[in-house]
Amino acid sequence: MPAGTGQAQPGHDPELAERTGSALTTMPNSALCVQASVPVTGQLAQLAAGRMDVHRQFDNVRSHTAGVLPVQEAGGVVTDLEGKPWEPATTSCLAAAPGVHAAALDILTW
């Protein structure tokens, strides 16, 4: 399963940077490959096209606004990392193919 992630922004909370790093070491245990890149809209486009299965981000999710609709239109599931519906004011994002969303939520929730 190809997975993607954003990254902690420089100068942000050190706890957030540590959580982001922990996710990068956790995800490869369950994913075929993990891509960390910006902008996230590229990863969301890959997910909508079926070339990526999961994308997650812990912070700065307003930048996801343009990419969320194509994922949803393609049948993907987009929530926060608590499983609640995603919205621009949400503080995290998990976008995934419907068959892997629940498993990704379990892996990334601690």
Secondary structure, 3 states (H helix, E strand, C coil): CEEEECCCCCCCCHHHHHHHHHHHHHHHHCCCEEEECCCHHHHHHHHHCCCCCEEEECCCHHHHHHHHHHHHHCCCEEECCCCCECCCCCCCEEEECCCCHHHHHHHHCC
